[in-house]
Structures are given as structure tokens and as C-alpha cells.
């Protein structure tokens, strides 16, 4: 069994749980007491190659405790679960996080203190993440949006704020950015340092089906068909009448990760009367293989001068360790630039299709907004 001297409980554990534990050199030690089990595996998820090929077989000791130590190729947050005699179960030692269309265990493998400081809770003024229920006509149902209000929102009652609409990825929901993503701490720290404008951040579940249609499983494309209408017809009007917003296109931004990136581009590039700031985190810029600048997204890029006048920022970012996203995105940004489109490109070094990439994206993206 592994030496425990260098390990401490993971910050994502439930209170009092010793395992999983993490070490300063980036290892993660998992344990599960299952004396009646004949085989236990660890399934790590959350990237194209960050965590290897798993699932990984765990070893049993004489007391029926199964153990495994792994060393993820990247620090940050990762989903995981155990497979006990063929049954997927969560770790009783871990908090749960909604990903892969269900509640999963999660582990934070910490970066060093300096690298991680931007997404940690620090001694600065803090905003709030509020749950806002509202009725959406698009889906004929009650829905919940999560809304970050900046630290001075309840004090500066005469002030109005720009709005960032921020979307999660496939299999996740409106809680992803404020739990896995640590969005509120990133924003608190940026605002406190004077690096980002105080703003509202609105997060909604990216699955929306019209009345009478069956709700698909998370991750199925059929579930996002009505999301564009929900954002335009329900979400934005609700936010503007409920919160003190600057309700015009130049004070409205949208960004998203992975599936949320494609939703962002579909919505913003076809509704430039509503948005002036556009961000794509780990998105290939188009689902299809062929990328024709003159015709893509209904020809929005055909007139570069007009596009550049209307769009304050088109920002695209990806992790260098997610090649299936990184390579086409970088190529398409180059094609846009060659056509005269102003576009910012961001690379997150050595991170995969997982939350450390997207935290870094938000850190670079948010300070550029509403300037």
C-alpha cells in the first residue's frame, strides 16, 4: 500500500473524510471499504487524455479496503466514480458534483498556491451566487438560473451593471460554473484587484425542450434545440426586469465551454443586436468539418469591417492538451484573422478538456469585458 506521509485530504472531500487524499507532487490516493466486493475499479473522467485510459483496477488489502494511487497529467478538478462488481457508485468520502448527466464524485488536485490563487477564496469583498426561479414560456416550465451579483450590488443601489451569460458543458447544469468552476472566487478576485469591471454573471441549464417534447438525457443534442429561444425570449427579459442591468447590447456578453461554446456562437452570432462580446472556451467554432469564413453562421463574417465595428470582442481559447478541440479552433481563428476578423486567441498550457482549462479561460476573458 502507498505511503501516506505526503498526503492530505482533498479539498473536495465531505467534512472529516480522510480519503481521497492528495500530495504536493500531484498524486491522488483513493480508498474504498468494500470487503464483499470481488473487483473494484476507479473511473476517472473529464478530459481527452488528462487522466489516462482508465478505468483502473484497485488493489484490496486484508481488511477489504481497496486502494489506488494515480498521478493525473494536470492539476485541477476531475470527476470520478468507482465501479464495484460492475456497478458505478460514488465515493462516500467525496462531495458530489453534477457532471456526465448525473451526480459524480469529484477531486481537486491542487496547483501550487501561487498558480491557484486566482480561483481561491481570499480576503477580498465577496459577491453572491443567487438561485433565481422563473417561468419560461419557451419550455412552459419553471426553471432555475444561478446569478452572481458583484460585492457592491446590495450597497450601490443606484448602480446598474453589465451582464455576462456564462454556459456550462454537456452533461452539466447551471451549478457547474459556481461549483466545479469556482467562478465567484475568480470574479471576486478580479474585481477586487481592479482587473475586471463589476458585472452580473448569469448561468442557466443548457437543456431546453419545447412543451410536449420528451426531455432528453444530458449530452444529447436534441435537448438544446430550444435553448436559443429560451435565452432570447425568456432569460434575458427576466434578468433585465429583475436585476439592475445595463440592458443594451454593448453591455451584454456571452461565453460558454464545450457544448456551451457552440450554444454561445449559435446564439450571439445570429443575434448581434443583443450581444457585443463573445467568448468560446474549448469549442471548435463549428460542429462541421468545413469552415468557410464567408458562409459560416449565416455569413456573419462575410463583411469583416462591419463585424469588427459591431463586435467588441470575439475571444477563443482552448487547452493545449485537448487536441481534438485545440487544433481545429486554432486553425479557424487563423482563417478568421486572414479574412480580417479581429479575434483573440488564448492557450491554456498543458490542460485538457476539463475545468482547469475553463477557469483559466474565464480569468483571461473577464478582464477584457465592458472596457
C-alpha positions, 0 to 999 in steps of 0.5 A: 500500500502507498505511503501516506506521509505526503498526503492530505485530504482533498479539498473536495472531500465531505467534512472529516473524510480522510480519503481521497487524499492528495500530495504536493507532487500531484498524486491522488490516493483513493480508498474504498471499504468494500470487503464483499466486493470481488473487483473494484475499479476507479473511473476517472473522467473529464478530459481527452487524455488528462487522466489516462485510459482508465478505468483502473483496477484497485488493489484490496488489502486484508481488511477489504479496503481497496486502494489506488494511487494515480498521478493525473497529467494536470492539476485541477478538478476531475470527476470520478466514480468507482465501479464495484462488481460492475456497478458505478457508485460514488465515493462516500468520502467525496462531495458530489458534483453534477457532471456526465448527466448525473451526480459524480464524485469529484477531486481537486488536485491542487496547483501550487498556491501561487498558480491557484490563487486566482480561483481561491477564496481570499480576503477580498469583498465577496459577491453572491451566487443567487438561485433565481426561479422563473417561468419560461414560456419557451419550455412552459416550465419553471426553471432555475438560473444561478446569478452572481451579483458583484460585492457592491450590488446590495450597497450601490443601489443606484448602480446598474451593471453589465451582464455576462451569460456564462454556459456550462458543458454537456452533461452539466447544469447551471451549478457547474460554473459556481461549483466545479468552476469556482467562478465567484472566487475568480470574479471576486478576485478580479474585481477586487484587484481592479482587473475586471469591471463589476458585472452580473454573471448569469448561468442557466441549464443548457437543456431546453425542450419545447412543451410536449417534447420528451426531455432528453438525457444530458449530452444529447443534442436534441435537448438544446434545440430550444435553448436559443429561444429560451435565452432570447425570449425568456432569460434575458427579459427576466434578468433585465426586469429583475436585476439592475442591468445595463440592458443594451447590447454593448453591455451584454456578453456571452461565453460558454465551454464545450457544448456551451461554446457552440450554444454561445456562437449559435446564439450571439452570432445570429443575434448581434443586436443583443450581444457585443462580446463573445467568448468560446472556451474549448469549442471548435467554432463549428460542429462541421468539418468545413469552415468557410469564413464567408458562409459560416453562421449565416455569413456573419463574417462575410463583411469583416469591417462591419463585424469588427465595428459591431463586435467588441470582442470575439475571444477563443481559447482552448487547452493545449492538451485537448487536441481534438478541440485545440487544433481545429479552433486554432486553425479557424481563428487563423482563417478568421484573422486572414479574412480580417476578423479581429479575434483573440486567441488564448492557450491554456498550457498543458490542460485538457478538456476539463475545468482547469482549462475553463477557469483559466479561460474565464480569468483571461476573458473577464478582464477584457469585458465592458472596457 
